Amino acid sequence: MGETHDTLTENAYTQLIVFNITGAHVMTIINNEYHSAGSYSREQNLSSMSQGLYVMKLISRKSSETALFNIIQ
């Protein structure tokens, strides 16, 4: 299991997408869901993912944030 933390500064439809380091889509955690402004934490099952470096991208109507994370087994 892994835990993600993100903050929205305004109410928005959001996407939270994970890519591998080469840019290939790995999984979509949130797909165009409406969220109110605030901080969020969620647990995500990452057991199907291989060891390595990944990019997580949070996209809303007016902004986009990117974070790197590493899976070590």
C-alpha positions, 0 to 999 in steps of 0.5 A: 500500500502507498499513501498520497497527499495532495491539496486543492486550493479551489473546488475542481474536477481533478485527475490523479495519474501515475506515469512511469519514468519514460512517460507511459501511463501506469494508472489513474487514481482519480478520473475527473472527480469533483473535490472541494478545496482542502487537503486529501490523503488516500491509500492506494494499492501499489503492489502491482507496480514494479520497483522504480521511479514514477511520476504522479500528476494532479490535474485540475481546471486551473493547475497541475502539480507533479511529484516523483516517487520511488517504489522499493521492494 
